[in-house]
Amino acid sequence: MLRESFPDKEFTLVCPGIRPGEDVTDDHKRPCTPRDAIRDGADYIVVGRPIRNADDPNAKAERIIKEIQAGLDDR
């Protein structure tokens, strides 16, 4: 929506508050999944607590990477 509103501007979209589909929202009022953020045009996503607090951070990161790829496939 931002890119459509400002077609003559070059900018980078960073989306914080990313939560994988199976995670809770924590304190975020409008969390977004990696897939949705990438599909909707985010250039970068910010993922902190879901990886930091995971029992297996590597497995959680791999799951997020798969969700990112799904978002790219949806574009």
Secondary structure, 3 states (H helix, E strand, C coil): CHHHHCCCCCCCCEECCECCCCCCCCCCCCCECHHHHHHCCCCEECCCHHHHCCCCHHHHHHHHHHHHHHHHHHC
